[in-house]
Amino acid sequence: MATYQTELPDETISTVVSGTTVEQLKGKSFTEIIDTLIFPTTVRDLVQPQLYYSSMQSLVEVGSEF
């Protein structure tokens, strides 16, 4: 199986897949590279679900007693 070989410097950054360097692609098969280009992995931010509950029926001033 053919692998990616290049004479570009390792620190060369891809303009297609942001942040990908030549060094990261060296030795990968062409199938792996094409898969990476067509189906890039996206990292999503994890948002912690939140639930708020209040039995208060009206606004209460901070520092006041209810």
N, CA, C and O of each residue as an XYZ file, in Angstrom:
264
protein
N       0.854     -1.184      0.000
C       0.000      0.000      0.000
C       0.893      1.239      0.000
O       1.849      1.316      0.772
N       0.591      2.187     -0.845
C       1.369      3.419     -0.944
C       1.122      4.306      0.269
O       0.004      4.396      0.775
N       2.166      4.948      0.714
C       2.039      5.888      1.827
C       2.487      7.258      1.376
O       3.175      7.398      0.365
N       2.096      8.265      2.127
C       2.403      9.654      1.804
C       3.868      9.947      2.098
O       4.320      9.848      3.239
N       4.591     10.303      1.061
C       5.991     10.707      1.190
C       6.117     12.071      0.530
O       5.580     12.284     -0.557
N       6.811     12.986      1.166
C       6.953     14.328      0.620
C       8.297     14.912      1.015
O       8.952     14.440      1.944
N       8.690     15.940      0.296
C       9.914     16.655      0.635
C       9.592     17.990      1.301
O      10.492     18.783      1.576
N       8.304     18.235      1.560
C       7.923     19.462      2.265
C       8.446     19.412      3.695
O       8.541     18.331      4.276
N       8.788     20.566      4.274
C       9.222     20.583      5.671
C       8.100     20.085      6.595
O       6.922     20.335      6.340
N       8.477     19.378      7.668
C       7.502     18.811      8.604
C       6.569     19.848      9.196
O       5.417     19.539      9.500
N       7.046     21.082      9.368
C       6.225     22.110     10.019
C       5.253     22.813      9.070
O       4.511     23.698      9.497
N       5.245     22.430      7.777
C       4.299     23.000      6.817
C       2.875     22.666      7.260
O       2.563     21.510      7.549
N       2.006     23.695      7.313
C       0.637     23.525      7.809
C      -0.343     23.491      6.649
O      -0.243     24.294      5.721
N      -1.287     22.564      6.702
C      -2.307     22.402      5.671
C      -3.268     23.585      5.660
O      -3.633     24.116      6.709
N      -3.670     23.987      4.456
C      -4.707     25.008      4.337
C      -6.073     24.364      4.154
O      -7.097     25.046      4.206
N      -6.092     23.039      3.937
C      -7.346     22.312      3.748
C      -7.892     21.858      5.096
O      -9.061     22.090      5.405
N      -7.044     21.207      5.904
C      -7.448     20.750      7.232
C      -6.653     21.594      8.218
O      -5.479     21.321      8.472
N      -7.287     22.607      8.765
C      -6.637     23.591      9.616
C      -5.812     22.949     10.719
O      -6.303     22.106     11.469
N      -4.552     23.359     10.808
C      -3.690     22.901     11.880
C      -2.957     21.600     11.616
O      -2.093     21.221     12.406
N      -3.272     20.899     10.527
C      -2.609     19.635     10.223
C      -1.250     19.913      9.595
O      -1.141     20.693      8.649
N      -0.211     19.268     10.129
C       1.134     19.464      9.597
C       1.524     18.285      8.706
O       0.921     17.213      8.769
N       2.542     18.507      7.876
C       3.072     17.456      7.006
C       3.535     16.283      7.867
O       3.311     15.127      7.509
N       4.171     16.567      8.985
C       4.680     15.510      9.858
C       3.569     14.557     10.308
O       3.788     13.351     10.418
N       2.369     15.105     10.569
C       1.234     14.272     10.998
C       0.743     13.345      9.883
O       0.148     12.304     10.163
N       0.984     13.712      8.639
C       0.498     12.921      7.509
C       1.511     11.915      6.989
O       1.139     10.947      6.325
N       2.777     12.132      7.280
C       3.817     11.228      6.772
C       3.566      9.804      7.239
O       3.275      9.558      8.410
N       3.684      8.865      6.298
C       3.529      7.460      6.621
C       2.090      6.969      6.606
O       1.855      5.763      6.678
N       1.119      7.879      6.513
C      -0.288      7.457      6.435
C      -0.595      7.027      5.008
O       0.034      7.487      4.056
N      -1.566      6.142      4.879
C      -1.970      5.711      3.537
C      -2.800      6.822      2.889
O      -3.348      7.689      3.570
N      -2.878      6.774      1.567
C      -3.685      7.775      0.860
C      -5.152      7.669      1.276
O      -5.855      8.678      1.325
N      -5.611      6.470      1.574
C      -6.995      6.289      2.035
C      -7.225      7.027      3.341
O      -8.242      7.703      3.499
N      -6.287      6.906      4.288
C      -6.411      7.614      5.567
C      -6.447      9.128      5.369
O      -7.220      9.829      6.022
N      -5.602      9.625      4.463
C      -5.548     11.073      4.213
C      -6.841     11.554      3.572
O      -7.386     12.579      3.983
N      -7.342     10.834      2.573
C      -8.592     11.224      1.924
C      -9.743     11.169      2.920
O     -10.590     12.062      2.931
N      -9.788     10.126      3.761
C     -10.831     10.037      4.795
C     -10.766     11.234      5.736
O     -11.799     11.777      6.126
N      -9.563     11.641      6.099
C      -9.381     12.786      6.988
C      -9.879     14.071      6.326
O     -10.488     14.919      6.980
N      -9.619     14.208      5.032
C     -10.063     15.409      4.317
C     -11.574     15.452      4.150
O     -12.196     16.500      4.322
N     -12.159     14.312      3.815
C     -13.592     14.264      3.528
C     -14.427     14.175      4.809
O     -15.498     14.775      4.900
N     -13.935     13.433      5.784
C     -14.679     13.227      7.030
C     -13.842     13.659      8.231
O     -13.432     12.820      9.033
N     -13.584     14.961      8.361
C     -12.749     15.412      9.477
C     -13.420     15.164     10.830
O     -14.643     15.224     10.957
N     -12.606     14.891     11.809
C     -13.116     14.703     13.170
C     -13.339     16.067     13.792
O     -12.451     16.920     13.775
N     -14.507     16.268     14.334
C     -14.774     17.523     15.031
C     -14.914     17.243     16.507
O     -15.543     16.270     16.923
N     -14.320     18.110     17.281
C     -14.387     17.978     18.730
C     -15.433     18.964     19.224
O     -15.334     20.167     18.982
N     -16.421     18.448     19.911
C     -17.482     19.311     20.410
C     -17.224     19.651     21.863
O     -16.656     18.854     22.610
N     -17.640     20.827     22.252
C     -17.546     21.221     23.652
C     -18.636     20.518     24.427
O     -19.788     20.473     23.996
N     -18.276     19.975     25.564
C     -19.249     19.323     26.419
C     -19.899     20.384     27.293
O     -19.216     21.104     28.020
N     -21.199     20.475     27.221
C     -21.940     21.437     28.037
C     -22.688     20.657     29.101
O     -23.517     19.799     28.798
N     -22.384     20.967     30.341
C     -23.018     20.284     31.452
C     -24.490     20.695     31.519
O     -24.794     21.887     31.580
N     -25.399     19.732     31.508
C     -26.817     20.095     31.637
C     -27.084     20.716     33.008
O     -26.485     20.327     34.010
N     -27.980     21.674     33.030
C     -28.298     22.352     34.279
C     -29.807     22.372     34.486
O     -30.583     22.522     33.542
N     -30.190     22.221     35.714
C     -31.599     22.257     36.069
C     -31.758     23.218     37.233
O     -31.072     23.099     38.248
N     -32.651     24.154     37.083
C     -32.917     25.114     38.147
C     -34.340     24.901     38.647
O     -35.278     24.761     37.862
N     -34.480     24.880     39.947
C     -35.803     24.718     40.532
C     -35.955     25.726     41.658
O     -35.052     25.917     42.472
N     -37.081     26.344     41.685
C     -37.347     27.297     42.753
C     -38.817     27.179     43.140
O     -39.704     27.172     42.287
N     -39.047     27.088     44.429
C     -40.427     27.046     44.907
C     -40.954     28.444     45.168
O     -42.120     28.615     45.523
N     -40.101     29.446     44.994
C     -40.508     30.830     45.220
C     -41.447     31.280     44.101
O     -41.206     31.001     42.926
N     -42.489     31.958     44.468
C     -43.448     32.432     43.482
C     -43.255     33.899     43.138
O     -43.895     34.407     42.217
N     -42.376     34.591     43.868
C     -42.144     36.009     43.611
C     -40.665     36.311     43.762
O     -39.889     35.484     44.240
N     -40.289     37.511     43.345
C     -38.897     37.920     43.462
C     -38.582     38.232     44.917
O     -39.417     38.748     45.660
N     -37.352     37.905     45.302
C     -36.905     38.172     46.670
C     -35.633     38.978     46.580
O     -34.726     38.622     45.828
N     -35.547     40.058     47.334
C     -34.368     40.906     47.332
C     -33.234     40.173     48.049
O     -33.441     39.557     49.095
N     -32.048     40.250     47.477
C     -30.887     39.603     48.090
C     -30.634     40.230     49.451
O     -30.607     41.454     49.579
N     -30.449     39.399     50.462
C     -30.185     39.871     51.821
C     -31.443     39.992     52.652
O     -31.349     40.192     53.863
N     -32.613     39.881     52.056
C     -33.854     39.980     52.833
C     -34.268     38.609     53.321
O     -33.861     37.593     52.759
N     -35.052     38.581     54.337
C     -35.559     37.313     54.848
C     -36.940     37.077     54.253
O     -37.693     38.023     54.020
N     -37.261     35.843     54.014
C     -38.583     35.538     53.455
C     -39.333     34.620     54.344
O     -40.467     34.253     54.036
